Amino acid sequence: MEEPINWKLGPVAIGHRPKCRVTDKSRTTLTNRVLKLSMTNLSVLSTHSP
């Protein structure tokens, strides 16, 4: 009876992995947006600075 339980747990664990990947993608997009905003702010500060 132990083997079928393991087989049932296997697909569940695999099913949870794509969700983690989606969250990682959303995190990377958020970090990229923050980096772009920070870069634009730095460029504005550099242009305004004498």
C-alpha positions as CSV (number, residue, x, y, z in Angstrom):
1,M,0.0,0.0,0.0
2,E,3.0,2.3,0.4
3,E,3.9,2.4,-3.3
4,P,0.5,3.7,-4.6
5,I,0.6,6.5,-1.9
6,N,4.0,7.5,-3.2
7,W,2.8,7.5,-6.8
8,K,-0.1,9.8,-5.7
9,L,2.2,12.2,-3.9
10,G,4.5,12.3,-6.9
11,P,2.1,14.0,-9.4
12,V,1.0,16.4,-6.6
13,A,4.6,17.6,-6.0
14,I,5.2,18.0,-9.7
15,G,1.9,19.9,-10.0
16,H,3.1,22.4,-7.4
17,R,6.3,23.1,-9.2
18,P,4.8,25.0,-12.1
19,K,3.1,27.4,-9.6
20,C,6.5,28.1,-8.1
21,R,7.9,28.8,-11.5
22,V,5.0,31.3,-12.2
23,T,5.7,33.1,-9.0
24,D,9.4,33.2,-9.9
25,K,8.5,34.8,-13.3
26,S,6.2,37.4,-11.6
27,R,9.0,38.1,-9.1
28,T,11.6,38.6,-11.9
29,T,9.2,40.9,-13.8
30,L,8.7,42.9,-10.6
31,T,12.4,43.1,-10.0
32,N,13.0,44.2,-13.6
33,R,10.4,46.9,-13.3
34,V,12.0,48.2,-10.0
35,L,15.4,48.1,-11.7
36,K,14.1,50.0,-14.7
37,L,12.5,52.6,-12.4
38,S,15.7,53.0,-10.3
39,M,17.8,53.4,-13.5
40,T,15.4,56.0,-14.8
41,N,15.5,57.9,-11.5
42,L,19.3,57.7,-11.6
43,S,19.4,59.1,-15.1
44,V,17.0,61.9,-14.2
45,L,19.2,62.8,-11.2
46,S,22.3,62.7,-13.2
47,T,20.8,65.0,-15.9
48,H,19.5,67.4,-13.3
49,S,22.7,67.5,-11.4
50,P,25.1,70.3,-12.5
